[in-house]
Amino acid sequence: MSKVFKKTSGNGHITLYLGKRDFVDHVGSVEAVDGVIKVDPAGLEGRKVFVYLACAFRYGSDDLDVIGLSFRRDIWIKRVQVYPPTGESTAKTPMQESLLKKVGEQGCPFSFQLPTDLPCSVSLQPGPNDAGKACGVDFEVKGYIANEANNADEVVEKKDTCRLMVRKIQFAPASNKAGPKADISKQFMMTDKPIHLEASLEKEIYYHGDPITVTVKVNNETTKVVKKIKVSVEQLTNVVLYSSDTYAKAVCTEEFGETVNANSTFEKAFQITPMLASNKEKRGLAVDGRLKDEDTNLASTTLSQGEKEMQGIIISYKVKINLMVSSGGLLGGLTGGDVTLELPLTLMSPKPAGEYSDSGMQLPLKCFLNETFHLIKINSIN
């Protein structure tokens, strides 16, 4: 281990140790969250030591919790007793063996296996004037001293706890397939022939920061003129908590001045690059979960096997191609309009070389589309 992450309780009686804070979701399985907690029995006063791992959806700052309201909902939580030992014997992982050498005899190992239907770590970008912790999905490992693992009547003081935030992440599959293709024909009023639009992506998966190549083919059999071509990328944030709501927000939009005259054809490859740096002021945009104030990027596409419905925040993207068709004539706007086509986009980070094992991944999780972005309604999450 090149680095050890540790956090000590306020009273100094327990210390949490982790060898890493990023745990990879391979879709079919998730890396075990394993670590060690150091316990000083002299300060327990007959109490026990527990560790829990929780996946939670946060939809308000802790600073707002002044009247007993909680702005955090646990999606999944598991607790284990580490001291006194319960007698259960499990094989120690190499990570735990290494940590125990550092911690010594007072070290108690623990391990959690995350289910495959939990979302990845995602934050919703706050507005320029927003303060406090960002809304989103986070994962927390917490050690605490108590008489019982989960007793609502027992007050666990902050000085008896120590916690570390961790992340559940996904990387793009190693293999990349040909990109999606779609086509549409639209016939306008007062015309007997259509405009045919076909679009395709060069590949199925794109990495954050890479230009996205969109090939557009137009067969204009009408007497109208295509004035401009607009290509955009939209992020779709599906919030699944008490209900399922999807919010769409454009993360990249480019207008190209190419025209397609009447009774003519056109073909060209356009490139656009969605970047978080161009969307820093957009409140509610989903970004990959981060620890402290480190740099991040647009939230990655959520991969899923599709067997169970996930809760939390699920991310997908689409590329939208718009042909802006001139109206003209005496009827004006009645005979004009746009021709629109959409393609699914998978946007992810590549797997760092040599750090994680390979495992099969499936297609991105589908979610319902909503053309207009709305802020999350806090009133509906009580």
C-alpha positions as CSV (number, residue, x, y, z in Angstrom):
1,M,0.0,0.0,0.0
2,S,1.3,3.4,-1.0
3,K,-1.1,5.2,1.3
4,V,-3.2,4.5,4.3
5,F,-6.3,6.5,5.2
6,K,-7.1,6.8,8.9
7,K,-9.6,8.7,11.1
8,T,-9.5,8.7,14.9
9,S,-12.5,9.4,17.2
10,G,-12.7,12.5,19.3
11,N,-11.9,10.5,22.5
12,G,-9.1,8.6,20.8
13,H,-10.5,5.2,21.7
14,I,-11.1,4.0,18.1
15,T,-9.3,4.6,14.9
16,L,-10.5,3.6,11.4
17,Y,-8.0,2.4,8.8
18,L,-8.6,1.9,5.1
19,G,-6.1,1.0,2.4
20,K,-8.1,2.8,-0.3
21,R,-11.2,4.8,-0.8
22,D,-12.3,3.9,-4.3
23,F,-14.1,0.6,-4.8
24,V,-14.9,-0.6,-8.3
25,D,-18.3,-1.8,-9.5
26,H,-17.8,-4.4,-12.2
27,V,-21.6,-4.6,-12.8
28,G,-21.6,-8.3,-12.1
29,S,-19.8,-7.8,-8.8
30,V,-18.5,-5.0,-6.6
31,E,-15.1,-4.9,-4.8
32,A,-15.4,-5.7,-1.1
33,V,-15.0,-2.7,1.3
34,D,-12.4,-4.0,3.8
35,G,-10.4,-2.3,6.5
36,V,-9.3,-2.4,10.1
37,I,-10.4,-0.5,13.2
38,K,-8.1,-0.1,16.2
39,V,-9.8,-0.4,19.5
40,D,-8.6,0.7,23.0
41,P,-10.6,-1.5,25.3
42,A,-9.8,0.7,28.3
43,G,-12.0,3.5,27.1
44,L,-15.1,1.5,26.2
45,E,-16.6,1.3,29.7
46,G,-18.3,-1.9,29.0
47,R,-19.7,-0.8,25.6
48,K,-19.1,-2.4,22.2
49,V,-17.5,-1.2,18.9
50,F,-19.4,-1.4,15.6
51,V,-18.7,-0.5,12.1
52,Y,-21.3,0.3,9.4
53,L,-21.2,1.0,5.7
54,A,-24.0,3.1,4.4
55,C,-25.1,4.3,0.9
56,A,-27.2,7.4,1.3
57,F,-29.0,10.0,-0.8
58,R,-28.4,13.5,0.5
59,Y,-30.8,16.2,-0.6
60,G,-30.0,19.0,1.8
61,S,-27.1,20.4,3.8
62,D,-26.5,19.2,7.4
63,D,-26.6,22.9,8.3
64,L,-30.4,22.8,7.6
65,D,-31.0,20.1,10.2
66,V,-32.0,22.5,13.0
67,I,-35.5,21.3,13.8
68,G,-35.0,17.5,13.8
69,L,-35.5,17.1,10.1
70,S,-33.1,14.8,8.2
71,F,-32.1,15.7,4.7
72,R,-30.4,12.3,4.2
73,R,-32.0,9.0,3.4
74,D,-30.1,5.7,3.7
75,I,-30.6,3.6,0.6
76,W,-28.6,0.7,2.0
77,I,-26.8,0.1,5.3
78,K,-25.1,-2.8,7.0
79,R,-23.6,-3.0,10.5
80,V,-21.1,-5.4,12.0
81,Q,-19.8,-5.8,15.6
82,V,-16.0,-5.8,15.7
83,Y,-15.3,-5.7,19.4
84,P,-15.7,-7.8,21.5
85,P,-15.3,-10.4,18.7
86,T,-18.4,-12.3,17.9
87,G,-16.6,-15.6,17.3
88,E,-17.2,-15.6,13.5
89,S,-14.0,-16.6,11.7
90,T,-13.4,-15.2,8.2
91,A,-10.3,-15.2,6.1
92,K,-8.4,-11.9,6.1
93,T,-7.9,-10.1,2.9
94,P,-4.4,-9.1,1.8
95,M,-5.4,-5.5,2.5
96,Q,-6.4,-6.4,6.0
97,E,-3.2,-8.3,6.6
98,S,-1.2,-5.3,5.6
99,L,-3.2,-2.9,7.8
100,L,-3.0,-5.2,10.8
101,K,0.8,-5.2,10.5
102,K,0.6,-1.4,10.9
103,V,-2.1,-1.3,13.6
104,G,-0.9,-4.1,15.8
105,E,-2.8,-6.4,18.2
106,Q,-5.6,-3.9,18.9
107,G,-6.7,-4.1,15.2
108,C,-10.1,-5.6,14.4
109,P,-10.7,-6.4,10.7
110,F,-14.1,-5.8,9.0
111,S,-15.4,-6.3,5.5
112,F,-18.6,-5.4,3.6
113,Q,-19.9,-6.7,0.4
114,L,-21.9,-4.1,-1.5
115,P,-24.9,-5.4,-3.6
116,T,-24.8,-4.8,-7.4
117,D,-28.0,-2.7,-7.5
118,L,-26.6,0.4,-5.7
119,P,-25.8,3.6,-7.6
120,C,-22.3,5.0,-8.0
121,S,-21.1,8.0,-6.1
122,V,-22.6,11.1,-7.7
123,S,-23.0,14.7,-6.6
124,L,-25.3,17.4,-7.9
125,Q,-23.4,20.5,-8.7
126,P,-24.4,23.4,-6.4
127,G,-25.1,26.9,-7.7
128,P,-22.5,29.7,-7.3
129,N,-24.1,31.0,-4.1
130,D,-25.0,27.6,-2.5
131,A,-23.2,26.6,0.6
132,G,-22.8,23.4,2.5
133,K,-22.3,19.8,1.3
134,A,-23.6,19.1,-2.2
135,C,-26.7,16.9,-2.7
136,G,-26.1,13.4,-4.2
137,V,-25.3,9.8,-3.4
138,D,-22.4,9.0,-1.1
139,F,-20.9,6.1,0.8
140,E,-19.7,6.3,4.4
141,V,-17.7,3.9,6.6
142,K,-18.3,4.7,10.2
143,G,-16.9,3.2,13.4
144,Y,-18.7,3.9,16.7
145,I,-18.9,2.9,20.3
146,A,-22.3,2.0,21.6
147,N,-24.2,-0.6,23.7
148,E,-26.2,-1.8,20.8
149,A,-25.7,-1.7,17.0
150,N,-28.8,0.2,16.2
151,N,-30.9,1.4,19.1
152,A,-33.0,4.5,18.3
153,D,-33.2,5.4,22.0
154,E,-29.4,5.3,22.5
155,V,-27.5,8.6,21.8
156,V,-24.1,8.0,20.3
157,E,-21.9,11.0,20.9
158,K,-19.8,12.4,18.1
159,K,-16.6,11.9,20.2
160,D,-17.4,8.2,20.1
161,T,-17.4,8.0,16.3
162,C,-14.9,8.1,13.4
163,R,-15.8,8.0,9.8
164,L,-14.3,8.0,6.3
165,M,-16.1,8.7,3.0
166,V,-15.5,6.2,0.2
167,R,-16.6,6.0,-3.4
168,K,-18.2,3.4,-5.6
169,I,-17.1,3.9,-9.1
170,Q,-17.4,2.3,-12.6
171,F,-14.9,2.3,-15.5
172,A,-15.6,1.9,-19.2
173,P,-15.5,-1.6,-20.5
174,A,-12.2,-2.6,-22.2
175,S,-13.9,-3.4,-25.5
176,N,-15.6,-0.7,-27.6
177,K,-18.2,-1.5,-30.2
178,A,-19.5,0.4,-33.2
179,G,-21.6,3.4,-32.3
180,P,-25.4,3.6,-32.5
181,K,-27.2,4.7,-35.7
182,A,-30.7,6.0,-36.2
183,D,-32.7,7.7,-39.0
184,I,-36.0,9.6,-39.3
185,S,-38.1,11.0,-42.2
186,K,-40.3,14.1,-41.8
187,Q,-42.8,15.4,-44.2
188,F,-43.9,19.1,-44.0
189,M,-47.2,20.7,-44.8
190,M,-47.6,21.6,-48.5
191,T,-44.8,19.2,-49.5
192,D,-45.3,15.7,-51.0
193,K,-41.8,14.4,-50.2
194,P,-39.8,14.3,-46.9
195,I,-36.5,15.3,-45.5
196,H,-34.6,12.2,-44.5
197,L,-32.0,12.5,-41.6
198,E,-29.6,9.8,-40.6
199,A,-27.0,10.1,-37.8
200,S,-24.4,7.8,-36.2
201,L,-21.7,7.8,-33.6
202,E,-18.2,6.6,-34.5
203,K,-18.1,4.3,-31.4
204,E,-20.3,3.2,-28.5
205,I,-18.2,4.5,-25.6
206,Y,-16.5,7.9,-25.3
207,Y,-14.1,9.0,-22.5
208,H,-14.6,12.3,-20.6
209,G,-12.8,15.1,-22.5
210,D,-12.7,13.2,-25.8
211,P,-14.4,14.8,-28.9
212,I,-17.5,13.0,-29.9
213,T,-17.8,12.4,-33.7
214,V,-21.3,12.6,-35.1
215,T,-21.8,11.7,-38.7
216,V,-24.9,13.4,-40.2
217,K,-26.5,12.4,-43.6
218,V,-29.4,14.4,-45.0
219,N,-31.5,13.7,-48.1
220,N,-33.6,16.8,-48.7
221,E,-36.3,15.9,-51.2
222,T,-38.4,19.0,-50.5
223,T,-38.3,22.5,-51.8
224,K,-37.2,23.8,-48.4
225,V,-33.7,24.7,-47.2
226,V,-32.0,23.4,-44.1
227,K,-30.5,26.6,-42.7
228,K,-28.4,25.2,-39.8
229,I,-27.5,22.0,-38.1
230,K,-27.4,21.9,-34.3
231,V,-25.7,19.1,-32.4
232,S,-26.0,18.8,-28.6
233,V,-25.3,16.4,-25.8
234,E,-27.8,16.2,-22.9
235,Q,-27.3,14.6,-19.5
236,L,-30.2,12.7,-18.1
237,T,-30.4,12.4,-14.3
238,N,-32.9,9.9,-13.1
239,V,-33.6,10.4,-9.4
240,V,-35.2,7.3,-8.0
241,L,-36.1,7.7,-4.4
242,Y,-39.8,7.9,-3.3
243,S,-40.7,8.3,-7.0
244,S,-38.8,8.2,-10.3
245,D,-38.1,11.6,-11.9
246,T,-35.8,12.3,-14.8
247,Y,-34.2,15.7,-15.4
248,A,-32.4,16.7,-18.7
249,K,-29.8,19.3,-19.0
250,A,-27.7,20.3,-22.0
251,V,-23.9,20.0,-21.4
252,C,-22.7,20.9,-24.9
253,T,-24.5,22.6,-27.8
254,E,-22.9,23.6,-31.1
255,E,-24.6,25.2,-34.1
256,F,-23.1,24.7,-37.5
257,G,-23.8,26.9,-40.5
258,E,-23.9,24.2,-43.1
259,T,-27.0,24.5,-45.4
260,V,-28.7,21.8,-47.4
261,N,-30.5,23.2,-50.4
262,A,-33.7,21.9,-51.8
263,N,-33.6,18.6,-53.6
264,S,-30.0,17.9,-52.5
265,T,-28.0,15.6,-50.3
266,F,-25.5,16.3,-47.5
267,E,-23.0,14.3,-45.4
268,K,-20.5,15.5,-42.9
269,A,-18.9,14.4,-39.6
270,F,-19.2,16.9,-36.8
271,Q,-17.3,17.0,-33.5
272,I,-18.4,18.2,-30.1
273,T,-16.8,17.9,-26.7
274,P,-18.9,18.0,-23.5
275,M,-16.7,19.3,-20.6
276,L,-17.5,20.1,-17.0
277,A,-15.3,23.2,-17.3
278,S,-17.9,24.7,-19.7
279,N,-20.7,23.9,-17.2
280,K,-19.4,25.2,-13.9
281,E,-22.3,27.5,-13.3
282,K,-25.1,25.0,-14.0
283,R,-26.9,24.2,-10.8
284,G,-28.0,20.6,-10.4
285,L,-25.7,19.1,-13.0
286,A,-24.5,15.6,-12.0
287,V,-20.8,15.1,-11.5
288,D,-18.8,12.1,-10.4
289,G,-18.6,11.9,-6.7
290,R,-15.4,13.4,-5.2
291,L,-13.6,13.3,-1.9
292,K,-13.0,16.7,-0.4
293,D,-12.4,19.4,-3.0
294,E,-10.6,17.3,-5.7
295,D,-11.2,17.8,-9.4
296,T,-13.9,15.7,-11.0
297,N,-15.8,15.5,-14.3
298,L,-19.3,15.1,-15.6
299,A,-21.0,12.1,-14.0
300,S,-20.3,8.9,-15.9
301,T,-23.0,6.8,-17.5
302,T,-24.5,4.3,-15.1
303,L,-23.9,0.7,-16.1
304,S,-26.4,-2.0,-15.0
305,Q,-27.4,-5.6,-15.5
306,G,-31.0,-4.5,-15.4
307,E,-32.1,-7.2,-13.0
308,K,-33.2,-4.9,-10.2
309,E,-34.2,-1.3,-10.2
310,M,-31.6,1.0,-8.7
311,Q,-32.4,3.7,-6.2
312,G,-30.5,7.0,-5.9
313,I,-29.2,8.8,-9.0
314,I,-28.8,7.1,-12.4
315,I,-27.0,8.8,-15.2
316,S,-27.3,8.5,-19.0
317,Y,-26.6,10.7,-22.0
318,K,-28.0,11.3,-25.5
319,V,-26.8,13.2,-28.6
320,K,-29.5,15.3,-30.2
321,I,-29.3,16.4,-33.9
322,N,-31.6,19.2,-35.1
323,L,-32.0,20.3,-38.7
324,M,-33.4,23.8,-38.7
325,V,-35.6,24.0,-41.7
326,S,-36.6,27.4,-43.3
327,S,-40.3,28.2,-43.3
328,G,-40.6,30.6,-46.2
329,G,-43.7,31.1,-48.3
330,L,-47.0,32.8,-47.4
331,L,-47.7,30.3,-44.6
332,G,-44.5,31.1,-42.8
333,G,-44.0,29.0,-39.7
334,L,-46.8,26.6,-40.5
335,T,-44.8,24.9,-43.1
336,G,-41.4,25.0,-41.4
337,G,-39.9,23.5,-38.3
338,D,-37.1,21.2,-37.1
339,V,-36.1,17.6,-37.9
340,T,-34.8,16.0,-34.7
341,L,-33.0,12.7,-34.1
342,E,-31.5,11.3,-30.9
343,L,-28.7,8.8,-30.2
344,P,-27.8,7.2,-26.9
345,L,-24.3,8.1,-25.7
346,T,-22.1,6.3,-23.1
347,L,-19.7,8.7,-21.4
348,M,-17.2,7.2,-18.9
349,S,-13.6,7.2,-17.6
350,P,-11.2,4.6,-18.8
351,K,-9.9,2.0,-16.4
352,P,-6.4,3.1,-15.0
353,A,-3.8,0.7,-16.3
354,G,-2.8,-2.1,-13.9
355,E,-5.0,-0.9,-10.9
356,Y,-8.2,-2.9,-11.3
357,S,-9.1,-6.3,-12.5
358,D,-11.2,-6.8,-15.6
359,S,-14.8,-7.9,-15.4
360,G,-17.6,-8.0,-17.9
361,M,-19.9,-4.9,-18.2
362,Q,-23.2,-4.6,-19.8
363,L,-25.0,-1.8,-21.7
364,P,-25.9,1.4,-20.0
365,L,-29.1,1.5,-17.9
366,K,-32.0,2.9,-19.8
367,C,-34.1,5.6,-18.2
368,F,-37.0,7.7,-19.2
369,L,-36.4,10.9,-21.0
370,N,-37.7,14.3,-20.0
371,E,-36.9,17.2,-22.3
372,T,-36.9,19.9,-19.6
373,F,-34.7,20.2,-16.6
374,H,-36.3,20.9,-13.3
375,L,-34.7,21.3,-9.9
376,I,-35.4,18.5,-7.4
377,K,-38.5,19.2,-5.5
378,I,-37.6,19.1,-1.9
379,N,-41.2,19.1,-0.9
380,S,-41.7,15.7,-2.5
381,I,-38.9,14.1,-0.5
382,N,-40.1,14.2,3.1
